[in-house]
């Protein structure tokens, strides 16, 4: 059995979140990973990247089966390539931040409206 860092989310709460909320959470971990990388703390950066990948995996395993699963799988591939691979996709810190910003904004608006 896999040990999750996000135990509460892995226990089922993750599947109650909207796609925007899920991607905002993934984006938060990516932000942490990028911030720690900038500060040259590669251990903390790696840990945050692992959490982002874990959340991506939870989305891919979702029983809700979002039609955007292909995009989430691609996103996971890009994150793994950026943080652990040779960056074949030529991702940048700026491009990753730009990708996640709208999801964070949408999730915040959703929470404020509730």
N, CA, C and O atoms as CSV, one atom per row, in Angstrom:
chain,resi,resn,atom,element,x,y,z
A,1,UNK,N,N,0.842,-1.187,0.000
A,1,UNK,CA,C,0.000,0.000,0.000
A,1,UNK,C,C,0.883,1.246,0.000
A,1,UNK,O,O,1.867,1.332,0.735
A,2,UNK,N,N,0.514,2.190,-0.829
A,2,UNK,CA,C,1.273,3.430,-0.960
A,2,UNK,C,C,1.044,4.335,0.247
A,2,UNK,O,O,-0.070,4.438,0.760
A,3,UNK,N,N,2.099,4.976,0.683
A,3,UNK,CA,C,2.006,5.966,1.751
A,3,UNK,C,C,1.889,7.338,1.106
A,3,UNK,O,O,2.772,7.759,0.358
A,4,UNK,N,N,0.795,8.033,1.399
A,4,UNK,CA,C,0.552,9.345,0.809
A,4,UNK,C,C,0.992,10.450,1.748
A,4,UNK,O,O,0.832,10.350,2.965
A,5,UNK,N,N,1.545,11.499,1.174
A,5,UNK,CA,C,1.877,12.674,1.959
A,5,UNK,C,C,0.626,13.507,2.231
A,5,UNK,O,O,0.526,14.180,3.257
A,6,UNK,N,N,-0.314,13.453,1.310
A,6,UNK,CA,C,-1.594,14.146,1.469
A,6,UNK,C,C,-2.632,13.104,1.889
A,6,UNK,O,O,-3.496,12.732,1.095
A,7,UNK,N,N,-2.549,12.645,3.107
A,7,UNK,CA,C,-3.381,11.533,3.576
A,7,UNK,C,C,-4.880,11.837,3.506
A,7,UNK,O,O,-5.661,11.005,3.044
A,8,UNK,N,N,-5.277,13.015,3.959
A,8,UNK,CA,C,-6.697,13.362,3.959
A,8,UNK,C,C,-7.250,13.434,2.531
A,8,UNK,O,O,-8.354,12.963,2.258
A,9,UNK,N,N,-6.480,14.018,1.644
A,9,UNK,CA,C,-6.924,14.103,0.252
A,9,UNK,C,C,-6.987,12.721,-0.388
A,9,UNK,O,O,-7.931,12.409,-1.114
A,10,UNK,N,N,-5.981,11.897,-0.117
A,10,UNK,CA,C,-5.936,10.552,-0.694
A,10,UNK,C,C,-7.059,9.671,-0.152
A,10,UNK,O,O,-7.484,8.729,-0.821
A,11,UNK,N,N,-7.538,9.967,1.044
A,11,UNK,CA,C,-8.589,9.164,1.670
A,11,UNK,C,C,-9.964,9.401,1.035
A,11,UNK,O,O,-10.938,8.755,1.419
A,12,UNK,N,N,-10.048,10.293,0.098
A,12,UNK,CA,C,-11.305,10.495,-0.604
A,12,UNK,C,C,-11.700,11.936,-0.819
A,12,UNK,O,O,-12.484,12.234,-1.720
A,13,UNK,N,N,-11.177,12.834,-0.013
A,13,UNK,CA,C,-11.562,14.242,-0.154
A,13,UNK,C,C,-11.159,14.805,-1.516
A,13,UNK,O,O,-11.842,15.676,-2.054
A,14,UNK,N,N,-10.058,14.314,-2.070
A,14,UNK,CA,C,-9.571,14.806,-3.356
A,14,UNK,C,C,-10.639,14.690,-4.440
A,14,UNK,O,O,-10.772,15.569,-5.293
A,15,UNK,N,N,-11.387,13.610,-4.398
A,15,UNK,CA,C,-12.365,13.348,-5.450
A,15,UNK,C,C,-13.622,14.211,-5.325
A,15,UNK,O,O,-14.474,14.208,-6.213
A,16,UNK,N,N,-13.730,14.951,-4.215
A,16,UNK,CA,C,-14.865,15.861,-4.056
A,16,UNK,C,C,-14.546,17.254,-4.598
A,16,UNK,O,O,-15.438,18.092,-4.728
A,17,UNK,N,N,-13.291,17.495,-4.911
A,17,UNK,CA,C,-12.871,18.810,-5.407
A,17,UNK,C,C,-13.133,18.927,-6.902
A,17,UNK,O,O,-13.102,17.937,-7.634
A,18,UNK,N,N,-13.389,20.149,-7.337
A,18,UNK,CA,C,-13.545,20.406,-8.771
A,18,UNK,C,C,-12.181,20.289,-9.451
A,18,UNK,O,O,-11.146,20.270,-8.786
A,19,UNK,N,N,-12.192,20.212,-10.750
A,19,UNK,CA,C,-10.940,20.149,-11.502
A,19,UNK,C,C,-10.095,21.401,-11.241
A,19,UNK,O,O,-8.881,21.307,-11.062
A,20,UNK,N,N,-10.739,22.567,-11.219
A,20,UNK,CA,C,-9.998,23.802,-10.933
A,20,UNK,C,C,-9.328,23.734,-9.566
A,20,UNK,O,O,-8.174,24.135,-9.415
A,21,UNK,N,N,-10.051,23.226,-8.570
A,21,UNK,CA,C,-9.483,23.116,-7.229
A,21,UNK,C,C,-8.323,22.127,-7.195
A,21,UNK,O,O,-7.304,22.379,-6.552
A,22,UNK,N,N,-8.481,21.005,-7.887
A,22,UNK,CA,C,-7.402,20.023,-7.932
A,22,UNK,C,C,-6.155,20.618,-8.580
A,22,UNK,O,O,-5.049,20.466,-8.062
A,23,UNK,N,N,-6.334,21.287,-9.698
A,23,UNK,CA,C,-5.176,21.874,-10.385
A,23,UNK,C,C,-4.572,23.019,-9.580
A,23,UNK,O,O,-3.365,23.248,-9.646
A,24,UNK,N,N,-5.390,23.735,-8.828
A,24,UNK,CA,C,-4.855,24.788,-7.952
A,24,UNK,C,C,-3.981,24.172,-6.862
A,24,UNK,O,O,-2.924,24.711,-6.534
A,25,UNK,N,N,-4.417,23.053,-6.303
A,25,UNK,CA,C,-3.612,22.372,-5.277
A,25,UNK,C,C,-2.296,21.858,-5.866
A,25,UNK,O,O,-1.236,21.994,-5.255
A,26,UNK,N,N,-2.376,21.276,-7.042
A,26,UNK,CA,C,-1.154,20.812,-7.712
A,26,UNK,C,C,-0.236,22.013,-7.952
A,26,UNK,O,O,0.970,21.944,-7.717
A,27,UNK,N,N,-0.823,23.105,-8.421
A,27,UNK,CA,C,-0.057,24.322,-8.677
A,27,UNK,C,C,0.608,24.870,-7.423
A,27,UNK,O,O,1.715,25.404,-7.497
A,28,UNK,N,N,-0.049,24.748,-6.272
A,28,UNK,CA,C,0.554,25.211,-5.014
A,28,UNK,C,C,1.827,24.436,-4.710
A,28,UNK,O,O,2.826,25.011,-4.276
A,29,UNK,N,N,1.786,23.133,-4.939
A,29,UNK,CA,C,2.985,22.320,-4.704
A,29,UNK,C,C,4.077,22.655,-5.718
A,29,UNK,O,O,5.261,22.676,-5.380
A,30,UNK,N,N,3.678,22.916,-6.948
A,30,UNK,CA,C,4.657,23.307,-7.970
A,30,UNK,C,C,5.289,24.640,-7.580
A,30,UNK,O,O,6.501,24.811,-7.704
A,31,UNK,N,N,4.478,25.581,-7.112
A,31,UNK,CA,C,5.010,26.875,-6.645
A,31,UNK,C,C,6.045,26.667,-5.543
A,31,UNK,O,O,7.117,27.272,-5.561
A,32,UNK,N,N,5.714,25.805,-4.587
A,32,UNK,CA,C,6.668,25.519,-3.509
A,32,UNK,C,C,7.957,24.925,-4.068
A,32,UNK,O,O,9.055,25.320,-3.678
A,33,UNK,N,N,7.811,23.979,-4.980
A,33,UNK,CA,C,8.993,23.344,-5.575
A,33,UNK,C,C,9.854,24.372,-6.306
A,33,UNK,O,O,11.080,24.353,-6.189
A,34,UNK,N,N,9.223,25.257,-7.051
A,34,UNK,CA,C,9.967,26.290,-7.778
A,34,UNK,C,C,10.640,27.260,-6.814
A,34,UNK,O,O,11.792,27.645,-7.013
A,35,UNK,N,N,9.917,27.651,-5.771
A,35,UNK,CA,C,10.490,28.584,-4.793
A,35,UNK,C,C,11.700,27.971,-4.098
A,35,UNK,O,O,12.720,28.639,-3.928
A,36,UNK,N,N,11.598,26.714,-3.697
A,36,UNK,CA,C,12.734,26.060,-3.035
A,36,UNK,C,C,13.892,25.853,-4.005
A,36,UNK,O,O,15.056,25.944,-3.614
A,37,UNK,N,N,13.580,25.579,-5.252
A,37,UNK,CA,C,14.639,25.422,-6.264
A,37,UNK,C,C,15.401,26.734,-6.433
A,37,UNK,O,O,16.627,26.739,-6.536
A,38,UNK,N,N,14.663,27.849,-6.462
A,38,UNK,CA,C,15.273,29.169,-6.577
A,38,UNK,C,C,16.186,29.462,-5.387
A,38,UNK,O,O,17.209,30.131,-5.529
A,39,UNK,N,N,15.805,28.957,-4.216
A,39,UNK,CA,C,16.598,29.157,-2.998
A,39,UNK,C,C,17.705,28.104,-2.856
A,39,UNK,O,O,18.386,28.047,-1.832
A,40,UNK,N,N,17.878,27.281,-3.882
A,40,UNK,CA,C,18.894,26.223,-3.894
A,40,UNK,C,C,18.696,25.170,-2.811
A,40,UNK,O,O,19.657,24.521,-2.399
A,41,UNK,N,N,17.478,24.995,-2.351
A,41,UNK,CA,C,17.180,23.918,-1.411
A,41,UNK,C,C,16.546,22.791,-2.227
A,41,UNK,O,O,15.324,22.662,-2.295
A,42,UNK,N,N,17.405,21.984,-2.842
A,42,UNK,CA,C,16.936,20.964,-3.773
A,42,UNK,C,C,16.169,19.847,-3.073
A,42,UNK,O,O,15.299,19.226,-3.684
A,43,UNK,N,N,16.475,19.581,-1.803
A,43,UNK,CA,C,15.740,18.551,-1.076
A,43,UNK,C,C,14.278,18.972,-0.885
A,43,UNK,O,O,13.370,18.189,-1.166
A,44,UNK,N,N,14.047,20.179,-0.420
A,44,UNK,CA,C,12.673,20.662,-0.245
A,44,UNK,C,C,11.968,20.796,-1.596
A,44,UNK,O,O,10.775,20.513,-1.711
A,45,UNK,N,N,12.699,21.223,-2.599
A,45,UNK,CA,C,12.133,21.337,-3.939
A,45,UNK,C,C,11.673,19.975,-4.433
A,45,UNK,O,O,10.581,19.845,-4.986
A,46,UNK,N,N,12.500,18.967,-4.235
A,46,UNK,CA,C,12.170,17.601,-4.665
A,46,UNK,C,C,10.934,17.095,-3.927
A,46,UNK,O,O,10.059,16.471,-4.526
A,47,UNK,N,N,10.868,17.366,-2.627
A,47,UNK,CA,C,9.715,16.918,-1.839
A,47,UNK,C,C,8.417,17.563,-2.324
A,47,UNK,O,O,7.390,16.893,-2.429
A,48,UNK,N,N,8.462,18.847,-2.615
A,48,UNK,CA,C,7.268,19.535,-3.120
A,48,UNK,C,C,6.891,19.011,-4.499
A,48,UNK,O,O,5.707,18.844,-4.794
A,49,UNK,N,N,7.877,18.751,-5.341
A,49,UNK,CA,C,7.599,18.190,-6.666
A,49,UNK,C,C,6.967,16.813,-6.536
A,49,UNK,O,O,6.058,16.474,-7.294
A,50,UNK,N,N,7.439,16.016,-5.582
A,50,UNK,CA,C,6.844,14.695,-5.345
A,50,UNK,C,C,5.384,14.829,-4.934
A,50,UNK,O,O,4.537,14.047,-5.366
A,51,UNK,N,N,5.093,15.820,-4.103
A,51,UNK,CA,C,3.704,16.030,-3.688
A,51,UNK,C,C,2.841,16.454,-4.877
A,51,UNK,O,O,1.689,16.034,-4.983
A,52,UNK,N,N,3.384,17.279,-5.765
A,52,UNK,CA,C,2.643,17.683,-6.967
A,52,UNK,C,C,2.345,16.471,-7.840
A,52,UNK,O,O,1.245,16.343,-8.377
A,53,UNK,N,N,3.320,15.587,-7.980
A,53,UNK,CA,C,3.111,14.377,-8.776
A,53,UNK,C,C,2.097,13.458,-8.102
A,53,UNK,O,O,1.284,12.825,-8.776
A,54,UNK,N,N,2.147,13.385,-6.778
A,54,UNK,CA,C,1.191,12.568,-6.038
A,54,UNK,C,C,-0.234,13.068,-6.287
A,54,UNK,O,O,-1.142,12.273,-6.530
A,55,UNK,N,N,-0.421,14.371,-6.225
A,55,UNK,CA,C,-1.745,14.940,-6.472
A,55,UNK,C,C,-2.184,14.711,-7.920
A,55,UNK,O,O,-3.362,14.470,-8.183
A,56,UNK,N,N,-1.251,14.785,-8.839
A,56,UNK,CA,C,-1.567,14.488,-10.239
A,56,UNK,C,C,-2.047,13.051,-10.371
A,56,UNK,O,O,-3.008,12.772,-11.089
A,57,UNK,N,N,-1.377,12.146,-9.679
A,57,UNK,CA,C,-1.778,10.735,-9.705
A,57,UNK,C,C,-3.176,10.542,-9.129
A,57,UNK,O,O,-3.959,9.742,-9.642
A,58,UNK,N,N,-3.489,11.279,-8.055
A,58,UNK,CA,C,-4.831,11.192,-7.482
A,58,UNK,C,C,-5.882,11.665,-8.494
A,58,UNK,O,O,-6.962,11.081,-8.585
A,59,UNK,N,N,-5.569,12.710,-9.245
A,59,UNK,CA,C,-6.499,13.181,-10.276
A,59,UNK,C,C,-6.682,12.135,-11.362
A,59,UNK,O,O,-7.796,11.898,-11.829
A,60,UNK,N,N,-5.589,11.516,-11.757
A,60,UNK,CA,C,-5.669,10.505,-12.808
A,60,UNK,C,C,-6.445,9.275,-12.351
A,60,UNK,O,O,-7.034,8.574,-13.174
A,61,UNK,N,N,-6.450,9.008,-11.050
A,61,UNK,CA,C,-7.166,7.859,-10.501
A,61,UNK,C,C,-8.596,8.210,-10.088
A,61,UNK,O,O,-9.301,7.379,-9.516
A,62,UNK,N,N,-9.011,9.410,-10.371
A,62,UNK,CA,C,-10.318,9.880,-9.939
A,62,UNK,C,C,-11.449,9.046,-10.550
A,62,UNK,O,O,-11.438,8.760,-11.747
A,63,UNK,N,N,-12.412,8.662,-9.731
A,63,UNK,CA,C,-13.566,7.940,-10.279
A,63,UNK,C,C,-14.483,8.848,-11.097
A,63,UNK,O,O,-15.353,8.366,-11.821
A,64,UNK,N,N,-14.287,10.159,-10.981
A,64,UNK,CA,C,-15.135,11.105,-11.717
A,64,UNK,C,C,-14.790,11.154,-13.191
A,64,UNK,O,O,-15.618,11.562,-14.005
A,65,UNK,N,N,-13.605,10.753,-13.544
A,65,UNK,CA,C,-13.161,10.690,-14.940
A,65,UNK,C,C,-13.423,11.980,-15.705
A,65,UNK,O,O,-14.244,12.032,-16.621
A,66,UNK,N,N,-12.712,13.001,-15.304
A,66,UNK,CA,C,-12.782,14.266,-16.026
A,66,UNK,C,C,-12.402,14.044,-17.492
A,66,UNK,O,O,-11.529,13.227,-17.784
A,67,UNK,N,N,-13.037,14.750,-18.402
A,67,UNK,CA,C,-12.638,14.616,-19.811
A,67,UNK,C,C,-11.228,15.155,-20.056
A,67,UNK,O,O,-10.626,14.889,-21.096
A,68,UNK,N,N,-10.715,15.904,-19.102
A,68,UNK,CA,C,-9.392,16.506,-19.242
A,68,UNK,C,C,-8.282,15.592,-18.724
A,68,UNK,O,O,-7.164,16.067,-18.525
A,69,UNK,N,N,-8.537,14.316,-18.500
A,69,UNK,CA,C,-7.516,13.420,-17.958
A,69,UNK,C,C,-6.275,13.363,-18.843
A,69,UNK,O,O,-5.158,13.207,-18.348
A,70,UNK,N,N,-6.472,13.491,-20.141
A,70,UNK,CA,C,-5.325,13.487,-21.052
A,70,UNK,C,C,-4.407,14.671,-20.751
A,70,UNK,O,O,-3.183,14.544,-20.775
A,71,UNK,N,N,-5.016,15.826,-20.467
A,71,UNK,CA,C,-4.211,17.004,-20.137
A,71,UNK,C,C,-3.498,16.818,-18.795
A,71,UNK,O,O,-2.348,17.232,-18.644
A,72,UNK,N,N,-4.160,16.209,-17.838
A,72,UNK,CA,C,-3.530,15.972,-16.542
A,72,UNK,C,C,-2.357,15.005,-16.697
A,72,UNK,O,O,-1.312,15.185,-16.071
A,73,UNK,N,N,-2.531,13.985,-17.528
A,73,UNK,CA,C,-1.436,13.039,-17.776
A,73,UNK,C,C,-0.261,13.756,-18.439
A,73,UNK,O,O,0.895,13.510,-18.093
A,74,UNK,N,N,-0.549,14.618,-19.365
A,74,UNK,CA,C,0.500,15.400,-20.030
A,74,UNK,C,C,1.182,16.347,-19.032
A,74,UNK,O,O,2.404,16.493,-19.041
A,75,UNK,N,N,0.394,16.976,-18.188
A,75,UNK,CA,C,0.939,17.862,-17.162
A,75,UNK,C,C,1.881,17.086,-16.248
A,75,UNK,O,O,2.962,17.572,-15.914
A,76,UNK,N,N,1.482,15.893,-15.845
A,76,UNK,CA,C,2.326,15.068,-14.983
A,76,UNK,C,C,3.651,14.757,-15.674
A,76,UNK,O,O,4.714,14.805,-15.055
A,77,UNK,N,N,3.571,14.441,-16.958
A,77,UNK,CA,C,4.779,14.163,-17.749
A,77,UNK,C,C,5.703,15.377,-17.783
A,77,UNK,O,O,6.918,15.240,-17.640
A,78,UNK,N,N,5.133,16.557,-17.969
A,78,UNK,CA,C,5.927,17.788,-18.033
A,78,UNK,C,C,6.578,18.090,-16.680
A,78,UNK,O,O,7.741,18.490,-16.622
A,79,UNK,N,N,5.819,17.897,-15.592
A,79,UNK,CA,C,6.382,18.149,-14.260
A,79,UNK,C,C,7.522,17.185,-13.949
A,79,UNK,O,O,8.563,17.594,-13.434
A,80,UNK,N,N,7.327,15.919,-14.258
A,80,UNK,CA,C,8.378,14.926,-14.016
A,80,UNK,C,C,9.614,15.249,-14.847
A,80,UNK,O,O,10.741,15.126,-14.367
A,81,UNK,N,N,9.402,15.659,-16.086
A,81,UNK,CA,C,10.516,16.009,-16.967
A,81,UNK,C,C,11.255,17.243,-16.450
A,81,UNK,O,O,12.485,17.288,-16.476
A,82,UNK,N,N,10.505,18.242,-15.980
A,82,UNK,CA,C,11.128,19.477,-15.509
A,82,UNK,C,C,11.933,19.259,-14.234
A,82,UNK,O,O,13.076,19.705,-14.127
A,83,UNK,N,N,11.328,18.569,-13.265
A,83,UNK,CA,C,11.977,18.418,-11.965
A,83,UNK,C,C,12.953,17.240,-11.883
A,83,UNK,O,O,13.886,17.268,-11.080
A,84,UNK,N,N,12.748,16.218,-12.698
A,84,UNK,CA,C,13.578,15.016,-12.575
A,84,UNK,C,C,14.275,14.595,-13.867
A,84,UNK,O,O,15.234,13.825,-13.838
A,85,UNK,N,N,13.798,15.093,-14.974
A,85,UNK,CA,C,14.340,14.665,-16.261
A,85,UNK,C,C,15.286,15.687,-16.857
A,85,UNK,O,O,15.905,16.480,-16.148
A,86,UNK,N,N,15.382,15.650,-18.163
A,86,UNK,CA,C,16.303,16.533,-18.878
A,86,UNK,C,C,15.595,17.769,-19.448
A,86,UNK,O,O,16.189,18.513,-20.228
A,87,UNK,N,N,14.345,17.991,-19.068
A,87,UNK,CA,C,13.533,19.117,-19.519
A,87,UNK,C,C,13.427,19.137,-21.051
A,87,UNK,O,O,13.672,20.154,-21.700
A,88,UNK,N,N,13.060,17.997,-21.591
A,88,UNK,CA,C,12.879,17.862,-23.036
A,88,UNK,C,C,11.777,18.775,-23.578
A,88,UNK,O,O,11.789,19.151,-24.750
A,89,UNK,N,N,10.830,19.121,-22.713
A,89,UNK,CA,C,9.706,19.965,-23.138
A,89,UNK,C,C,10.035,21.454,-23.047
A,89,UNK,O,O,9.211,22.300,-23.393
A,90,UNK,N,N,11.243,21.765,-22.580
A,90,UNK,CA,C,11.717,23.151,-22.467
A,90,UNK,C,C,10.796,24.015,-21.611
A,90,UNK,O,O,10.540,25.178,-21.922
A,91,UNK,N,N,10.309,23.424,-20.538
A,91,UNK,CA,C,9.481,24.181,-19.587
A,91,UNK,C,C,10.368,25.172,-18.841
A,91,UNK,O,O,11.571,24.965,-18.678
A,92,UNK,N,N,9.749,26.234,-18.404
A,92,UNK,CA,C,10.466,27.235,-17.611
A,92,UNK,C,C,9.673,27.483,-16.336
A,92,UNK,O,O,8.497,27.132,-16.231
A,93,UNK,N,N,10.336,28.084,-15.388
A,93,UNK,CA,C,9.647,28.469,-14.157
A,93,UNK,C,C,8.457,29.365,-14.507
A,93,UNK,O,O,7.361,29.187,-13.975
A,94,UNK,N,N,8.673,30.308,-15.387
A,94,UNK,CA,C,7.607,31.241,-15.773
A,94,UNK,C,C,6.452,30.523,-16.455
A,94,UNK,O,O,5.292,30.838,-16.189
A,95,UNK,N,N,6.742,29.570,-17.326
A,95,UNK,CA,C,5.662,28.875,-18.033
A,95,UNK,C,C,4.835,28.009,-17.081
A,95,UNK,O,O,3.621,27.887,-17.244
A,96,UNK,N,N,5.489,27.414,-16.095
A,96,UNK,CA,C,4.747,26.613,-15.119
A,96,UNK,C,C,3.864,27.509,-14.253
A,96,UNK,O,O,2.704,27.183,-14.003
A,97,UNK,N,N,4.402,28.621,-13.802
A,97,UNK,CA,C,3.599,29.549,-12.992
A,97,UNK,C,C,2.413,30.083,-13.802
A,97,UNK,O,O,1.304,30.204,-13.281
A,98,UNK,N,N,2.649,30.394,-15.055
A,98,UNK,CA,C,1.594,30.927,-15.926
A,98,UNK,C,C,0.490,29.892,-16.147
A,98,UNK,O,O,-0.688,30.245,-16.203
A,99,UNK,N,N,0.862,28.625,-16.270
A,99,UNK,CA,C,-0.121,27.564,-16.492
A,99,UNK,C,C,-1.078,27.451,-15.303
A,99,UNK,O,O,-2.291,27.341,-15.485
A,100,UNK,N,N,-0.527,27.480,-14.086
A,100,UNK,CA,C,-1.349,27.240,-12.907
A,100,UNK,C,C,-2.105,28.460,-12.403
A,100,UNK,O,O,-3.087,28.299,-11.679
A,101,UNK,N,N,-1.696,29.653,-12.749
A,101,UNK,CA,C,-2.320,30.876,-12.229
A,101,UNK,C,C,-3.835,30.937,-12.443
A,101,UNK,O,O,-4.551,31.272,-11.499
A,102,UNK,N,N,-4.355,30.633,-13.623
A,102,UNK,CA,C,-5.816,30.715,-13.798
A,102,UNK,C,C,-6.592,29.733,-12.918
A,102,UNK,O,O,-7.701,30.040,-12.482
A,103,UNK,N,N,-6.020,28.558,-12.653
A,103,UNK,CA,C,-6.702,27.579,-11.804
A,103,UNK,C,C,-6.768,28.067,-10.364
A,103,UNK,O,O,-7.781,27.901,-9.684
A,104,UNK,N,N,-5.687,28.663,-9.915
A,104,UNK,CA,C,-5.659,29.211,-8.564
A,104,UNK,C,C,-6.686,30.336,-8.432
A,104,UNK,O,O,-7.423,30.403,-7.448
A,105,UNK,N,N,-6.724,31.205,-9.418
A,105,UNK,CA,C,-7.685,32.313,-9.426
A,105,UNK,C,C,-9.120,31.778,-9.416
A,105,UNK,O,O,-9.953,32.237,-8.635
A,106,UNK,N,N,-9.401,30.808,-10.286
A,106,UNK,CA,C,-10.764,30.246,-10.383
A,106,UNK,C,C,-11.152,29.542,-9.097
A,106,UNK,O,O,-12.291,29.664,-8.647
A,107,UNK,N,N,-10.225,28.805,-8.495
A,107,UNK,CA,C,-10.542,28.100,-7.252
A,107,UNK,C,C,-10.809,29.097,-6.120
A,107,UNK,O,O,-11.709,28.887,-5.308
A,108,UNK,N,N,-10.048,30.154,-6.068
A,108,UNK,CA,C,-10.260,31.181,-5.031
A,108,UNK,C,C,-11.615,31.862,-5.213
A,108,UNK,O,O,-12.322,32.119,-4.239
A,109,UNK,N,N,-11.968,32.148,-6.444
A,109,UNK,CA,C,-13.279,32.792,-6.709
A,109,UNK,C,C,-14.411,31.854,-6.290
A,109,UNK,O,O,-15.425,32.293,-5.748
A,110,UNK,N,N,-14.225,30.566,-6.546
A,110,UNK,CA,C,-15.241,29.573,-6.184
A,110,UNK,C,C,-15.423,29.522,-4.661
A,110,UNK,O,O,-16.551,29.474,-4.171
A,111,UNK,N,N,-14.325,29.533,-3.923
A,111,UNK,CA,C,-14.358,29.486,-2.459
A,111,UNK,C,C,-14.989,30.758,-1.909
A,111,UNK,O,O,-15.793,30.700,-0.979
A,112,UNK,N,N,-14.631,31.902,-2.474
A,112,UNK,CA,C,-15.177,33.173,-1.990
A,112,UNK,C,C,-16.675,33.277,-2.272
A,112,UNK,O,O,-17.409,33.896,-1.502
A,113,UNK,N,N,-17.129,32.677,-3.367
A,113,UNK,CA,C,-18.541,32.735,-3.730
A,113,UNK,C,C,-19.386,31.811,-2.857
A,113,UNK,O,O,-20.592,32.014,-2.719
A,114,UNK,N,N,-18.765,30.818,-2.282
A,114,UNK,CA,C,-19.514,29.825,-1.487
A,114,UNK,C,C,-19.907,30.332,-0.133
A,114,UNK,O,O,-20.537,29.609,0.638
